[in-house]
Amino acid sequence: MDFFSHLWLYLSGLLSAGELDAFILKFFLFSLLIEIPLYLIIVFAVMYKYLQETLMAKRRFGYYPKVSCIVVCYNEGRDIVQTIRSLEQQYYRGVVEIVVAVDDAQTNTHTLQAAKQYAKSFNHSPKRVLKIIEKKTRGGHASSMNLWKLYCTGKIIINLDGDSSCDNDMISNAVQEFHSEGVVACSGTLKARNADQNLLTKLQGLEYILGIHLTRVGLGVMNMVNNLSGAFGIYRAGFLKKTSGWRNGSAEDLDLTLRIKAYFKRHKNMRVVHSPNSIVYTDVPSTIISLFKQRMRWDGDLYYIYVSRHRKKISPRFMGWKNFIFTLWSGLLMSVVLPFVIVASLMYSLLTLNLYVFLGVLILVYLYYLAITLILYLVYWVFISERKLYDVSYLLVVPLLPIYNICLKFVTAIAIFTEILIRSHRDSTMAPSWINKKSR
């Protein structure tokens, strides 16, 4: 009781002495100026989309172009069967062409054999086609996706990872977005398939629906989708041919997204949208070590792409002012700069403040992010969630998500600092070193 009594006294003193204002100005001004306006814009955009679809019944067009799904495989084993099956069983009237690219097929035999075995029972028909491509040597994730140029004949290209599964209406929902000629690409909804495995995966499941899904719904309304995921993206084949496709190295998905946005200034009617009801499930890391390794790669990618590779293309000259400002805002400031500000602020507070005052600061930080998380969750549940009964289960981990996110901010700071020092993302684990050297 003495501990909590002292904590309350110090916290009360912090509030009554006016030191809270100094704390906010000192540590949180940058955070408040960067985060709150962006969240407000996203929330209002989500509400606008909801009202638009509610007041005007969403029209489904009789548009059924041939769709090619390029499925990238490397060490998925039997998981590839679930991916192929979920594509085979799509409720789509048009032709679905499934192209399974098995990277390094000579050593990745378990995945290759699983795909070939399932091919024997595949329901081949004029509207369902399965092709299995054996890549004899390891070429990497980007080289596998680029095989669409040789083997895919559809008007719409969907890229997927070999360990994913799809809702049965994924393709029919995604294709509707391309009825408008100005739409050249579309992001889909990625969800955690193993969210119920443990507390860590549940937190990632909530992170995916708030940090990725909710955000992209809002950004899609404004034609400012921030990334077309390498695990699930949809493209118009005619436009994709005009680009150089995916490039080897880190974050090939973000790299392609920024190159697509470089067309926006010249082509005013070009759009990249988000399809909330096109849903694909993927397994998220189930241990702290595997999550740490994943985020070290993802967060290091951000600095590599935004600062090292595309700093000259992130310009209103190419993107137009709207996408330029939002790329700086949601990309550089939110994802690269803000984690350093938060980590530096907390470390400075730990070193300079009394222990009880520091704990009071932690409580204020926690309450700030808890309020944001709760508001975003409620907006998602009311306006977006298509499985409201299941998504209620995420409410139980909402109080833990701010702590989880703060911990990840430290990982982000470590990853970016490491990338600045040793530039490890020039040689990505997504492709062998000889491929990366050749593509520089």
C-alpha positions in Angstrom: 0.0 0.0 0.0 2.9 2.4 0.7 4.1 2.0 -2.8 0.8 2.9 -4.4 0.2 5.7 -1.9 3.5 7.3 -2.8 2.8 6.8 -6.5 -0.6 8.5 -6.1 1.0 11.4 -4.2 3.6 12.0 -6.8 1.1 11.7 -9.7 -1.2 14.1 -7.9 1.7 16.5 -7.4 2.6 16.2 -11.1 -1.0 17.2 -12.0 -1.5 19.9 -9.4 1.9 21.5 -9.9 1.2 22.1 -13.6 4.1 19.9 -14.5 1.8 17.8 -16.7 1.7 20.7 -19.2 5.5 20.7 -19.3 5.5 16.9 -19.7 3.2 17.1 -22.7 5.1 19.9 -24.3 8.4 18.2 -23.7 7.6 14.6 -24.6 4.2 14.4 -26.3 3.8 17.5 -28.4 5.4 15.7 -31.4 3.3 12.6 -30.8 0.1 14.6 -30.5 0.7 16.6 -33.6 1.6 13.6 -35.7 -0.7 10.9 -34.4 -4.0 12.5 -33.5 -4.7 14.3 -36.8 -3.9 11.2 -38.8 -6.2 9.0 -36.7 -9.0 11.6 -37.0 -8.7 11.7 -40.8 -8.7 7.9 -41.0 -11.7 7.6 -38.6 -13.8 10.2 -40.5 -12.8 8.6 -43.9 -14.1 5.2 -42.5 -17.3 6.7 -41.3 -17.8 8.5 -44.7 -17.3 5.2 -46.5 -19.8 3.5 -44.2 -22.4 6.2 -44.7 -21.8 6.1 -48.5 -22.4 2.4 -48.7 -25.4 2.5 -46.3 -27.2 5.4 -48.0 -26.4 4.2 -51.5 -26.8 0.4 -51.9 -23.4 -0.9 -53.2 -23.9 -2.0 -56.7 -22.4 -5.2 -58.0 -21.4 -5.2 -61.6 -21.6 -8.1 -64.0 -17.9 -8.0 -64.4 -16.1 -11.4 -64.5 -12.7 -11.1 -66.1 -10.2 -13.9 -66.0 -8.2 -13.8 -62.8 -4.7 -15.3 -62.3 -3.4 -16.0 -58.8 0.4 -16.3 -58.5 1.1 -18.3 -55.4 4.7 -18.0 -54.1 6.0 -21.0 -52.3 9.2 -21.7 -50.3 9.2 -24.3 -47.5 5.4 -24.2 -46.9 5.0 -28.0 -47.1 1.5 -29.2 -46.8 0.2 -25.7 -46.1 0.2 -25.1 -49.9 -2.7 -27.5 -50.2 -5.0 -25.3 -48.1 -4.0 -22.3 -50.3 -4.8 -24.0 -53.5 -8.1 -25.5 -52.2 -9.3 -22.1 -51.0 -8.7 -20.7 -54.5 -10.3 -23.7 -56.2 -13.5 -23.2 -54.1 -14.0 -19.5 -54.9 -17.5 -18.4 -55.5 -16.6 -16.6 -58.8 -18.3 -17.1 -62.1 -15.3 -16.2 -64.2 -12.1 -18.2 -64.9 -9.6 -18.6 -62.0 -6.1 -19.5 -63.1 -3.9 -20.7 -60.2 -0.1 -20.6 -60.8 1.9 -22.2 -58.0 5.6 -21.1 -58.2 7.8 -23.4 -56.1 11.1 -21.7 -55.5 14.2 -23.9 -55.3 12.1 -27.0 -56.3 15.2 -29.3 -56.2 15.5 -28.9 -52.4 12.0 -27.7 -51.6 10.6 -31.1 -52.5 8.1 -31.4 -49.7 6.2 -28.4 -50.9 6.5 -29.5 -54.6 5.2 -33.0 -53.9 2.3 -31.7 -51.8 1.2 -29.4 -54.6 1.6 -32.2 -57.2 -0.3 -34.7 -55.1 -3.2 -32.3 -54.7 -3.2 -31.5 -58.4 -4.4 -35.1 -59.0 -7.7 -34.4 -57.2 -8.0 -30.8 -58.4 -11.3 -30.1 -60.2 -9.9 -29.1 -63.6 -12.5 -27.4 -65.7 -12.7 -24.5 -68.2 -13.1 -22.1 -65.3 -10.5 -23.6 -62.9 -7.0 -24.1 -64.0 -3.9 -25.2 -62.0 -0.3 -24.8 -63.1 2.7 -25.9 -61.0 5.9 -24.2 -61.9 9.2 -25.7 -60.7 12.0 -23.2 -60.2 15.1 -25.3 -60.2 17.2 -22.8 -58.3 16.5 -20.3 -55.5 15.5 -16.9 -57.0 13.7 -15.3 -54.1 10.2 -13.9 -53.5 10.2 -11.2 -56.1 11.5 -13.4 -58.9 8.7 -15.9 -58.1 6.0 -13.2 -58.3 7.4 -12.0 -61.6 6.7 -15.3 -63.2 3.2 -14.0 -63.7 4.5 -12.4 -67.0 5.3 -15.9 -68.4 2.5 -18.1 -67.0 -0.5 -15.8 -66.0 -3.0 -15.0 -68.7 -5.7 -13.2 -66.7 -6.7 -9.6 -66.8 -6.5 -9.3 -63.0 -3.4 -10.6 -61.1 -3.5 -11.6 -57.4 -0.3 -12.4 -55.6 -0.5 -14.7 -52.5 1.9 -16.5 -50.2 1.8 -20.3 -50.2 0.8 -20.5 -46.5 -2.4 -18.5 -46.8 -6.1 -19.2 -47.2 -9.0 -17.1 -48.6 -12.6 -16.5 -47.9 -14.7 -18.0 -50.7 -15.8 -14.6 -52.0 -12.4 -13.0 -52.0 -12.0 -12.9 -55.8 -15.5 -11.8 -56.5 -15.2 -8.9 -54.1 -11.7 -7.9 -55.3 -12.7 -7.9 -59.0 -15.6 -5.5 -58.4 -13.1 -2.8 -57.6 -11.6 -3.0 -61.1 -14.9 -2.2 -62.9 -13.7 1.4 -62.8 -11.0 1.8 -65.5 -9.0 4.2 -63.3 -8.3 1.5 -60.7 -4.8 -0.1 -61.4 -4.3 -1.9 -58.1 -6.1 -2.9 -54.9 -5.0 -3.9 -51.4 -6.9 -6.6 -49.6 -7.6 -7.5 -46.0 -5.0 -9.7 -44.3 -6.1 -11.3 -41.0 -4.3 -13.6 -38.5 -5.4 -17.2 -39.1 -3.9 -18.4 -35.8 -5.1 -15.5 -33.7 -6.5 -17.8 -31.1 -3.3 -19.8 -30.6 -2.0 -17.7 -27.7 -1.9 -14.2 -26.3 0.8 -13.0 -28.6 -1.0 -14.1 -31.7 -4.3 -12.6 -30.4 -2.5 -9.2 -30.0 -1.2 -9.5 -33.5 -4.7 -10.3 -34.7 -5.9 -7.0 -33.1 -2.9 -5.2 -34.5 -3.7 -6.4 -38.0 -7.3 -5.3 -37.9 -6.6 -1.8 -36.4 -3.1 -1.0 -37.7 -3.5 -2.4 -41.2 -7.1 -3.1 -42.1 -8.8 -0.1 -40.5 -6.0 2.3 -41.7 -6.3 1.1 -45.3 -10.0 1.4 -45.4 -9.6 5.1 -44.5 -6.7 5.7 -46.8 -8.4 3.9 -49.7 -11.3 6.4 -49.6 -8.7 9.1 -50.2 -6.7 7.2 -52.8 -3.7 7.0 -50.5 -3.3 3.3 -49.7 0.1 3.0 -48.1 1.1 -0.5 -49.2 0.1 -3.3 -51.5 1.2 -6.3 -49.4 3.5 -8.9 -50.8 1.3 -11.5 -49.1 -1.9 -10.3 -50.8 -2.2 -7.7 -53.5 -4.4 -7.3 -56.6 -3.3 -5.7 -59.8 -4.6 -4.9 -63.3 -2.4 -7.0 -65.6 -2.3 -4.3 -68.4 -0.9 -1.8 -65.9 1.5 -4.2 -64.2 3.1 -4.9 -67.5 4.1 -1.2 -67.8 6.0 -1.4 -64.6 9.2 -3.5 -64.0 7.2 -5.7 -61.6 8.7 -6.6 -58.2 12.4 -5.9 -57.6 14.6 -8.1 -55.5 15.7 -7.0 -52.1 13.8 -6.0 -49.0 10.1 -4.8 -49.0 9.5 -5.5 -52.7 5.8 -4.8 -52.0 6.4 -1.3 -50.6 8.9 -0.6 -53.3 6.3 -1.4 -56.0 3.7 0.6 -54.2 5.9 3.7 -54.2 6.8 3.2 -57.9 3.1 3.0 -58.7 2.4 6.2 -56.8 5.1 7.9 -58.9 2.6 7.8 -61.8 -0.1 9.7 -59.9 1.1 13.2 -60.8 1.0 12.4 -64.6 -2.2 10.4 -64.5 -4.8 12.2 -62.5 -7.5 9.5 -62.7 -5.3 6.7 -61.5 -6.5 5.0 -58.3 -5.2 2.5 -55.8 -8.1 1.3 -53.6 -8.7 -1.1 -50.7 -11.3 -3.9 -50.8 -12.4 -4.5 -47.1 -14.3 -7.7 -47.9 -11.5 -9.4 -49.9 -10.1 -11.4 -47.0 -7.0 -13.6 -46.8 -5.7 -15.3 -43.7 -2.1 -15.9 -42.8 -0.2 -17.3 -39.8 1.5 -14.7 -37.6 4.5 -15.5 -35.4 3.6 -17.4 -32.3 6.7 -16.8 -30.2 8.5 -13.6 -29.1 11.7 -14.6 -30.9 10.0 -15.2 -34.2 8.0 -11.9 -33.8 11.2 -10.0 -33.0 12.9 -11.4 -36.1 10.0 -10.5 -38.3 9.7 -7.0 -37.0 13.5 -6.4 -37.3 13.1 -7.2 -41.0 9.9 -5.2 -41.5 11.0 -2.1 -39.6 14.5 -2.1 -41.1 12.7 -2.3 -44.5 11.0 1.0 -43.8 14.2 3.0 -43.4 15.8 1.2 -46.4 12.8 1.9 -48.7 11.9 5.4 -47.6 15.4 6.8 -47.1 17.9 4.7 -49.0 16.0 3.6 -52.1 13.2 6.1 -52.8 14.2 9.4 -51.2 14.3 11.1 -54.6 10.9 9.6 -55.8 9.1 10.7 -52.7 8.3 14.1 -54.2 5.3 16.1 -55.2 6.8 16.1 -58.7 5.9 12.4 -59.1 3.3 11.7 -56.5 1.3 14.9 -56.4 1.0 17.0 -53.2 -1.6 14.9 -51.5 0.2 11.5 -51.7 3.5 13.2 -51.1 2.3 14.8 -47.8 0.7 11.5 -46.6 3.7 9.4 -47.5 5.9 11.7 -45.4 3.3 11.8 -42.7 2.2 8.2 -42.4 5.4 6.6 -43.7 8.5 8.6 -42.6 7.1 10.4 -39.5 4.8 7.8 -38.1 6.8 4.7 -38.9 10.4 5.9 -38.8 10.8 9.1 -36.7 8.0 8.7 -34.1 9.3 5.4 -32.6 12.7 7.1 -31.9 10.9 10.1 -30.3 8.8 7.8 -28.0 11.8 5.6 -27.1 14.0 8.6 -26.5 11.3 10.3 -24.3 10.8 7.3 -22.2 14.5 6.6 -21.7 15.1 10.3 -20.8 12.3 10.2 -18.3 13.7 7.1 -16.7 17.1 8.7 -16.3 16.0 12.1 -15.1 12.8 11.7 -13.2 12.1 10.3 -9.7 11.0 6.7 -9.8 7.4 7.4 -8.7 7.1 10.3 -11.2 8.4 8.1 -13.9 5.8 5.5 -13.1 3.2 8.3 -13.2 4.5 9.2 -16.7 4.2 5.6 -17.8 0.6 5.6 -16.6 -0.2 8.7 -18.6 1.5 7.2 -21.7 -0.5 4.0 -21.2 -3.8 5.8 -20.8 -3.2 8.0 -23.8 -2.6 4.9 -26.1 -5.4 3.0 -24.4 -7.9 5.7 -25.3 -6.7 5.7 -28.9 -6.8 1.9 -29.1 -10.3 1.7 -27.7 -11.7 4.4 -30.0 -10.1 2.7 -33.1 -11.5 -0.7 -32.0 -15.0 0.7 -31.6 -14.8 2.4 -35.0 -13.7 -0.9 -36.5 -16.3 -3.0 -34.8 -19.2 -0.6 -35.6 -18.3 0.4 -39.2 -16.1 -2.3 -40.7 -16.3 -5.7 -38.9 -18.0 -8.4 -40.9 -17.7 -10.9 -38.1 -18.9 -8.9 -35.1 -19.6 -11.8 -32.8 -16.0 -13.1 -33.2 -14.4 -9.7 -33.2 -15.9 -9.0 -29.7 -13.2 -11.4 -28.4 -10.5 -8.8 -29.3 -12.0 -6.5 -26.7 -10.4 -8.6 -24.0 -6.9 -7.8 -25.2 -7.5 -4.1 -26.0 -6.0 -3.1 -22.6 -2.8 -5.0 -23.4 -2.3 -3.6 -27.0 -0.8 -0.3 -25.8 1.9 -2.2 -23.9 2.5 -4.5 -26.9 2.8 -1.5 -29.2 5.2 0.4 -26.9 7.4 -2.7 -26.8 7.4 -2.8 -30.6 8.4 0.8 -30.8 11.7 -0.3 -29.1 12.1 -3.0 -31.7 11.5 -0.5 -34.5 14.1 1.9 -33.0 16.6 -1.0 -32.8 15.9 -2.2 -36.4 16.2 1.3 -37.9 19.4 2.1 -35.9 20.9 -1.2 -37.1 20.0 -0.5 -40.7 21.6 3.0 -40.5 24.8 1.5 -39.2 25.3 -1.7 -41.2 22.7 -1.5 -44.1 21.8 -5.1 -43.7 18.7 -4.8 -45.9 20.8 -4.5 -49.1 21.1 -8.3 -48.8 17.6 -9.4 -47.9 16.7 -12.9 -46.6 13.9 -12.8 -49.2 16.4 -13.6 -51.9 19.9 -15.2 -52.1 22.9 -12.8 -52.1 23.9 -13.5 -55.7 20.4 -12.4 -56.8 20.6 -9.2 -54.8 24.1 -8.4 -56.1 23.0 -9.0 -59.7 19.9 -6.8 -59.3 21.7 -3.7 -57.8 
